[in-house]
Amino acid sequence: MRVGLFAGMAEAAGCRHLDVPWTRGSVADLRAALEALQPSVGPLLARSAIAVSGRYVADAADVPAGSEVAVIPPVSGG
């Protein structure tokens, strides 16, 4: 499954997406898989929102294979 990365998350990973071997699991499982695949994103990943099929979801939510997934890091501005 291809996971889109944005802003500081893309900078931390050094790319705009990560391809994660995935069949099915929760958002929490996906966070663990992403950190295992790219440890440099761990600290920011813990504070980032996850969107599945265009909707923000909680860590307990199911992520079916083939879903459109995006990791949205915290945003600051002024």
C-alpha positions as CSV (number, residue, x, y, z in Angstrom):
1,M,0.0,0.0,0.0
2,R,1.3,3.4,-0.9
3,V,1.2,6.0,2.0
4,G,1.4,9.7,1.1
5,L,3.7,11.8,3.2
6,F,3.4,15.6,3.5
7,A,5.4,18.6,4.8
8,G,7.8,17.7,7.7
9,M,6.9,14.0,7.4
10,A,8.2,13.9,3.8
11,E,11.3,15.8,4.9
12,A,12.0,13.3,7.7
13,A,11.5,10.3,5.4
14,G,13.3,11.9,2.5
15,C,10.5,11.0,0.1
16,R,6.8,11.8,-0.6
17,H,5.5,8.3,-0.1
18,L,6.3,5.0,1.4
19,D,5.3,1.6,0.0
20,V,4.2,-0.6,3.0
21,P,3.5,-4.3,2.7
22,W,-0.1,-4.4,3.9
23,T,-3.1,-6.8,4.0
24,R,-5.2,-5.3,6.8
25,G,-4.9,-3.9,10.2
26,S,-5.5,-0.8,12.4
27,V,-4.1,2.6,12.1
28,A,-1.9,1.8,15.2
29,D,-0.6,-1.2,13.2
30,L,0.1,1.0,10.3
31,R,2.0,3.5,12.4
32,A,4.2,0.7,13.7
33,A,4.8,-0.6,10.2
34,L,5.7,2.9,8.9
35,E,8.2,3.4,11.8
36,A,9.7,-0.1,11.2
37,L,10.1,0.7,7.5
38,Q,11.5,4.3,8.1
39,P,12.7,4.8,11.7
40,S,13.5,8.5,11.1
41,V,9.7,9.3,11.0
42,G,9.0,7.8,14.4
43,P,9.0,11.0,16.6
44,L,6.9,13.0,14.1
45,L,4.6,10.0,13.3
46,A,3.4,9.8,16.9
47,R,2.1,13.4,16.6
48,S,0.7,13.1,13.1
49,A,-2.9,12.6,11.9
50,I,-3.7,9.7,9.6
51,A,-6.3,10.0,6.8
52,V,-7.8,6.9,5.2
53,S,-9.8,7.5,2.0
54,G,-9.9,11.2,2.7
55,R,-11.1,11.1,6.3
56,Y,-9.1,11.5,9.5
57,V,-9.3,8.3,11.6
58,A,-8.4,7.2,15.1
59,D,-5.7,4.6,15.9
60,A,-8.3,1.9,16.4
61,A,-9.8,2.4,12.9
62,D,-9.4,-0.4,10.4
63,V,-7.2,0.2,7.3
64,P,-8.1,-2.2,4.5
65,A,-5.5,-3.1,1.8
66,G,-5.7,-0.8,-1.1
67,S,-6.8,2.2,0.9
68,E,-5.7,5.7,0.1
69,V,-3.7,6.7,3.1
70,A,-2.0,10.0,4.0
71,V,0.1,11.0,7.0
72,I,-0.5,14.7,8.0
73,P,2.1,16.1,10.4
74,P,1.2,18.9,12.9
75,V,1.0,22.3,11.2
76,S,2.2,25.5,12.8
77,G,1.7,29.0,11.5
78,G,1.2,32.5,12.4
